[in-house]
Amino acid sequence: MGCARPLTLSLSVAWATKRSDTEVSLRDESGAQEAAMRDVELYTQLLGLVDPWFVDGVEMSVESKRVDVSVSHHEGRRWPCPTCQAELPLYDHSEERSWRHLDTGGFATYVLAQPPRVKCPDHGVLQVPLPWAEPRSRFTRAFERFAIDVMKETDISGAGNILKASWDECFGIMERAVGRGRARKEHQVPALIGVDEKAARKGHSYLTMVYDITGGTVEYIADDRTQASLNPYFASFTVTERRQITAVAMDMWPAYINSVREHLEDADKKIVFDRFHIMKHMGEAVDTVRKSEHRDLRAEGIETLTGTKYLWLYAERNLPAKHKGPFRVLKALNLKTARAWAVKESLSVLWNYHRLGWATRFYTQWFFWATHSRLKPVIDVAYMIKRHLYGVLNYFSAARITNAAAEGLNSKIQTIKKMAYGFRNREHFKTAIFFHCGGLQLYPATHGEAG
Ligand SMILES: [Zn+2]
């Protein structure tokens, strides 16, 4: 990740240009001209301008803490049509525009220019590409690069404070960065993918996401969690390309299963119902048992289970040290919750096996135990696993994949969500996910490359 670097520049003490002659009182005429030359040279370098472009003036206003850098071009050149690259003579100029550039020692700095236009016989009158800014951007490439680095480190409001830019301006840079990154992304289907749902807001609004498990990146985001949410992802690849998918980690969710079956050959050999989701279902079963038992105990004035919700949700190996003692006592009590917890804890051993045969044997014993637990929520999950057993056991034959990538990304996305008070709609949220988790090349092209 990039980090925010304070910008330090050494500037000539006095500034002089053809436009600010009134401000030059500190120096004599020749000194002023010399300083102006240095500033012109400095900004030509900073903006990376090459022929036919040049800086023809630098104007600083102490009062408004602002530096304006005027950029012009030499006459008699030919310019490329932005659409077909045909070299054409200058047609006219657009109105003078300004682009925000990196601050100069705390002074907001702008590039001013009149963009040349060409008249292409095929594409009409169009503005030519400018070396210092992307089309339609109100910022220079250098500023956008810096803004991207800042936004990688903090939320949009915080970035806005650092950059002295509005929320909308920052988000615009983020959005363009993501657009650029996605356009550049190689069209290639990952071999191992994970499909997951994500609550977009509290309540019932969901997003469907596809992860590249190996790369740890978010590849695709769509609204809802229906079959129609996932279908377009697969449809974006040809049948031949889709054959490169060797395994899909996901929850036991009919909509996703149907989509995979519709689009992948041998789908039932490639679907892996992953440990993360299966254990999540078991955790929910334990919690349901706990709630009901807690209610029954409290009715008799017994508070044994008060405040224990999260203890039962930990895997035992992850239990924080301070809870270890009390939890040992708790689980030794003859509680239904402790029984449910033991069944859950035992299931996690399944993924330690290396061979399908041993895993199957273990599962058979576990299933017997779970279904004889006399705990309905546990029995329900056991049967759910049985109905989806092909995909649970594919882990031992298709690919030993888990949605661990998804778990890591999930916590990252959770952070984005927390930072995202300002995300006024889910499109903003999606953009931020791609920005932070898409593994994209976000920076604008550097000087000389086509915008
Ligand atoms: Zn053209």
Boltz pocket constraint, residues with backbone or C-beta under 6 A from the ligand:
constraints:
  - pocket:
      binder: B
      contacts: [[A, 81], [A, 82], [A, 83], [A, 84], [A, 85], [A, 86], [A, 120], [A, 121], [A, 122], [A, 123], [A, 124]]
      max_distance: 6.0
